[in-house]
Amino acid sequence: MNHSKKPQQSFSLGVNHLHGVLRLDQIRTDTLMQLVQHWADPDSRDDVIDALDELAAVVTGVAREGELDAALEQVEDVAGMETAQVEVSMTDARRLHEELTEVNRVLGRFRLRAAEVPTQREGSAA
């Protein structure tokens, strides 16, 4: 459960208390807004549709190495997407620091060495 005063931009513990969760809804919102802006432009619509169709084919098929990254980049390029980033105010930075400190305190009870910490790719899904 996320107890943040601002859950849409927060650190919290995963449901099993074995990993942290960083939530930044603004990135999803910005991504969809940028995509839709180019989708609505009749001159760009076909390019966006083609790029999304190609991405869908890669996601639903067996992708070769680098194919997914290339398909994602193509969507980003034709939709004019900017870097996925969020500006964080000083107040929010302090709050996020406190939230991350609490997550780290709970996770730190396991005292895992860096080599033992599973990565997202290894199955520690958020």
C-alpha positions as CSV (number, residue, x, y, z in Angstrom):
1,M,0.0,0.0,0.0
2,N,1.3,3.5,-0.9
3,H,1.0,5.9,2.0
4,S,2.5,8.9,0.1
5,K,0.9,12.3,0.2
6,K,1.4,12.3,-3.6
7,P,1.1,8.6,-4.7
8,Q,1.3,9.6,-8.4
9,Q,5.0,10.6,-7.8
10,S,6.2,8.3,-5.0
11,F,8.5,5.6,-3.7
12,S,6.9,2.7,-1.8
13,L,7.5,-0.9,-0.9
14,G,6.3,-3.7,-3.2
15,V,3.5,-5.8,-2.0
16,N,5.9,-8.5,-0.8
17,H,8.2,-6.0,0.9
18,L,11.1,-7.4,-1.2
19,H,11.5,-4.5,-3.6
20,G,10.8,-0.8,-4.0
21,V,8.4,0.8,-6.4
22,L,8.9,4.1,-8.1
23,R,5.7,5.6,-9.4
24,L,5.8,8.5,-11.9
25,D,2.4,8.8,-13.5
26,Q,3.5,12.1,-15.2
27,I,5.7,10.1,-17.6
28,R,2.8,8.0,-18.8
29,T,0.6,11.1,-19.2
30,D,3.2,13.0,-21.2
31,T,4.0,10.0,-23.4
32,L,0.3,9.5,-24.3
33,M,-0.2,13.2,-24.8
34,Q,2.8,13.4,-27.2
35,L,1.6,10.3,-29.1
36,V,-2.0,11.6,-29.4
37,Q,-0.8,15.0,-30.6
38,H,1.0,13.4,-33.6
39,W,-1.8,10.9,-34.1
40,A,-4.3,13.8,-34.5
41,D,-2.1,15.5,-37.2
42,P,-3.3,14.1,-40.5
43,D,0.2,14.4,-42.0
44,S,1.7,12.2,-39.2
45,R,-1.1,9.8,-38.5
46,D,-0.1,7.1,-41.0
47,D,3.5,7.2,-39.8
48,V,2.4,6.8,-36.2
49,I,0.0,3.9,-37.1
50,D,2.8,2.2,-39.1
51,A,5.2,2.5,-36.2
52,L,2.7,1.2,-33.7
53,D,1.8,-1.7,-35.9
54,E,5.5,-2.6,-36.2
55,L,5.9,-2.3,-32.4
56,A,2.8,-4.5,-31.9
57,A,4.3,-7.2,-34.3
58,V,7.6,-7.2,-32.3
59,V,5.8,-7.4,-28.9
60,T,3.5,-10.2,-30.0
61,G,6.2,-12.1,-31.9
62,V,9.6,-13.4,-31.1
63,A,11.9,-10.4,-31.2
64,R,15.5,-10.6,-32.2
65,E,18.1,-8.8,-30.2
66,G,17.7,-5.0,-30.5
67,E,14.4,-5.3,-32.4
68,L,12.2,-4.1,-29.5
69,D,14.5,-1.1,-28.9
70,A,14.4,-0.2,-32.6
71,A,10.6,-0.4,-32.7
72,L,10.2,1.7,-29.6
73,E,12.6,4.3,-31.0
74,Q,10.7,4.4,-34.2
75,V,7.4,5.2,-32.4
76,E,9.2,7.8,-30.3
77,D,10.7,9.4,-33.5
78,V,7.5,9.5,-35.5
79,A,5.5,10.8,-32.6
80,G,8.1,13.4,-31.7
81,M,8.4,12.1,-28.1
82,E,10.7,13.8,-25.7
83,T,12.9,12.3,-23.1
84,A,10.9,10.6,-20.4
85,Q,11.7,12.8,-17.4
86,V,9.8,14.7,-14.7
87,E,10.9,17.9,-13.0
88,V,10.8,17.4,-9.2
89,S,10.3,20.4,-6.9
90,M,12.4,20.9,-3.8
91,T,9.4,19.9,-1.6
92,D,8.8,16.8,-3.6
93,A,12.5,15.9,-3.7
94,R,12.5,16.0,0.1
95,R,9.3,13.9,0.3
96,L,10.7,11.4,-2.2
97,H,14.0,11.2,-0.2
98,E,12.0,10.4,2.9
99,E,9.9,7.8,1.1
100,L,13.0,6.2,-0.4
101,T,14.8,6.2,2.9
102,E,11.9,4.3,4.5
103,V,11.8,1.8,1.6
104,N,15.6,1.4,1.9
105,R,15.3,0.8,5.7
106,V,12.8,-2.0,5.2
107,L,14.7,-3.5,2.3
108,G,18.0,-3.1,4.1
109,R,17.0,-5.8,6.7
110,F,18.1,-8.4,4.2
111,R,21.6,-7.0,3.9
112,L,22.1,-8.4,0.4
113,R,25.4,-7.7,-1.4
114,A,25.0,-5.8,-4.6
115,A,25.8,-9.0,-6.6
116,E,22.8,-10.8,-5.0
117,V,20.2,-8.2,-5.6
118,P,18.0,-9.3,-8.5
119,T,17.5,-6.9,-11.3
120,Q,14.1,-6.0,-13.0
121,R,15.1,-8.3,-15.9
122,E,15.7,-11.2,-13.5
123,G,12.2,-11.2,-12.3
124,S,11.9,-8.7,-9.4
125,A,9.0,-7.0,-11.2
126,A,7.6,-3.9,-9.5
